[in-house]
């Protein structure tokens, strides 16, 4: 079974940049949540650019990511009103899905989440004092009350329910037009992953599930999630969508599938793996 989105062996995460800085490095440069790429984007489009200062861009926020092969990698943020240099453009990561390979997407997602975390925790949430980066780990610490803040991560379960040769797919109002996918939802405090799967399926479509099987996980930087995917078997109930998170749901069979998520997403890989198993029966 396919196990997607494992960190490539050639990437080594780290928090301390070399001193002196190397002349040539790989940079992920963001304007808000938009990534700087060559214009027009190539296919595939490596998101790496030179040091933003070489392009005439000031980057007040920089995070060191580690090494990809022997190349040092950095994330940087420019002002929200910064104009892209000639020959470059800012694009949202979602729009680049079909252009990025897995290594580039994984590193770009890591870069975006770290920049977002650093920007949003410049001040202590308990006492309001300015925080400082810790030297021994990826964290910010308040020098006044000692609160330590780590990069945020929100676990999300995804479940593809199977009934015989049919798969349950749902449509959220937030999806692109016509797209259906596996069900998903955030894990609540005090909940196991298994309990979350059962609750989300019951809440969103009114069904009971059994025989949960772990498939794989995927970092998802929108804005800071970890997708944890499962297969499950139908155990009872009739489809009754909640009308809020899910606006439509139905059973689908191979050859009669609706429009599906992008192939680089774990949702699509989960669906493709299930259809492959069914076809092999």
N, C-alpha and C positions, 0 to 999 in steps of 0.2 A: 504493500500500500504506500502511496506517495506521502512523504512527510515534508511538506513545503516549508520554506522560510526559516531554515536553520541558518545561523550566522555563518557566512563563508569562512573557511579555515584560514584564508589569507588575511582576514581582518583581525587586528588586535586592538581592543579598546584600551584607552588610557586617559588620564585626566591632566597630566603634566606635559606641556609642549617642550620640545628640545630647546636648549639654549646653547648657542644662538639659533634663531629660527632658520630653517632651511630656505634656500633661495627659491626652490620650486616645490610647491605643495598643491594639494587638492582642496578646493573650497566649495562649500555650499552657502550661497549668499541669498538671504531672504529679505523680502520687503513685506512685513507682516507674515502671512502664511504663503506668499508667492515666492517661487524659486527662480533665480536668475539662470537662464539657459540661452544658448545661441539662437539667433533668429534668422530664418525660420528654424524651429527645432528639427534636428535630424532624426532618422529612424535607423538604429536606436540612438537615443539622445543622452550621452553621458552628462550628468548635471554639474560636472566639475568645471570650475572657472579659475583663472589666476587670482592671486591676492587682490581683493577688491580695490586696494589702494592703487594698484597698477592700472585699473580701469577708471580711476578718478572718483571712486566711491568711498566715503567715510563710513567706517564700521565701528560704532562705539561699543558694540556687544559682540564678543568672540568667545567661542568654546572650542577647546581642543578635543577631537574625537578619538584619535589613535592613529594606527597605521593600516593602510590597505596595501598589501605587498610591502614595498619599501617606501611608499609615499605617505607622508604625514597629511592628515585630514583635519580640516577646520570647518566650523559653522560660524557664520557671521550674520549680523542683522544691520541693515541700513535704515535710514529714515523712511517713514511711511510715504513721504512725498518725493522720494528719490526717483529720478528719471533713469531708465536703463541707458547704458552707454550705446553708442552706435554699433549695430550688429548683434545686440542682445535684447532679450525681452524677459519680463517677469510672468511666470505661469503658475497656477495652482497645481499642487501635486496630483490631484484627481485627474486633471486634464492631461497629465503626462504619463498616466498609467500604461498606455499602450506603447509608449516610447522608451520606457526605462526597463533595464534588466533587473533581476531580483537583487543583486548586490547594490546597485545604485539606488533602488527604491528603499531598501532596508536602511542604508546609510543616510539617505535624504530624510527618511522618517525619524531616525534617531536625532539628526541635526535639528529638525524642526521642533521636536519635543523639548530638547535641551535649551534651545533659544527661548521658547515660550515659557518654560519653567524659570529660567534665569530672569527674564523680564518681569514676571509676575510675583517674584519673591525678593525684590530689592529691599522690602521693609518687612519687619516682623509682624505676623498676624496676631500676636498676643499683646505686645507692648508698643508697637509702632516704630521701634528703633530701626536704623539702617542695618541690614544684614551684611555679613562678609562671607566670601567663599572659604570653605574648609580646605586645608592643604592636603589632607590625607585621604579624602574621598569626595565623590561628587555630591556635594551638599552645601547649603548656605546656613550660617549660624548667627544667632543674635548675640552680640557681645554684652547686651544688657541683661537679658533673662535666660540666655543659654538655649533657647528653642532652636532645634535643628530641623531643617526642611530639606527633604530629598525630592528628586524628580518624581512627579505624580504619575501613578499608573492605575488605570481603572480596568479591572477584569470584566470581560463580556463573554457570555456563553453563546454559542451558536448551535442549533440543533436541526438536523435533517431527519424528519420522521418518514419511515417507510412502512407501507402496508402492501404486502405481497410485492408486485412489480410496480407499484405506484409510489410516487414521492410527493410529500406535502410541501407546497411552496406558497409563500405569502407575499403580498405587496404592501409596502409601507407608502403613505402619502409623500414621503421624502424621496422616494426612489425616482430615477429618470423614467420618463414615459414608457409604460409597458413592461418594465422590468419586474420579475419575481425572484425571490431568493429564499434561503433557509431562514427560519425564525431566529431571533437573537435578542438579548437583553442584558442589562447590567446586573452584576452580582450585588446583592444587598448585604449590609453588615450582619455578621453572624450566620451567613448562609454558606453551605457547601456548594460546589459546582453542580453536583447532581440535584440538589434541592432547587437550585436556580433554574436548571433546565425544566424540571417538572412544573415549577410555578409559572415560568414564562409561557410555556406551551399551553397550559391551562388558562392563563389569563388572556392570551392573545387570540387563541382559536378554540378554546373549550375542549381540548382533547387530553387524554391521558396517555402517557408513554411508559415504556419499559425497556429493559435490556440496553442500557446506555453503553456506548463504546467510544472511547476517545479516538479522535482522528489526528488532529495536529493543532498547532497554534500559530498565530501571525501577529506581529506588532502592527498596530493600526494607528497612525499619527493624526487622528481626526477626533479630538485633538491629542489624546494620550491614552489610548486603549490597548489592551492585549486581548485578541480574539482567541477563544478556546473552543474548538469545534468538536461536536459529538454526532454520532449516528444514534438513532433510537428507533424502536419498533412501536407501531400503533398498538395501544392497549385498550381503547374504548372511547366512546363519545362521538358526537356529531359536530361538524365544523360550525362554530359560531364566532365570527370575528368581533373584536372589541370595538371596532370603528374608530379607534384613536391611533394606536400603534400600527394596527393592520386594517387596511380598508377592503382587502379581498384575499381569499385563500382557496385553494382547491387541490385535488389530487391530480397529478400529471404522470404520464407514461412516456417512455422514450419514443421519439417520433412525433410527439404532440406537445413538445415543451414550449413554454412561453419564452420571451426574451430574457436572457440570463445575465448575471453580473459579469464584469470583466474577467478574463481568464487569469489575470495575475492575482485576483482576490482569493482568499481562502474559501469564501462561499462558493465560488465557481468550481474550485478544486474538489470541494466536498461533494457537490452535485455530480461532477464528472466521475469521481471515484465510485459513487453509488450506482450510476448508470452503467459503469464498466462491470461492476459486480453482477448487476441484474442481467446484462447481456451475456455473461459467462455461464449463467444457469442453464 
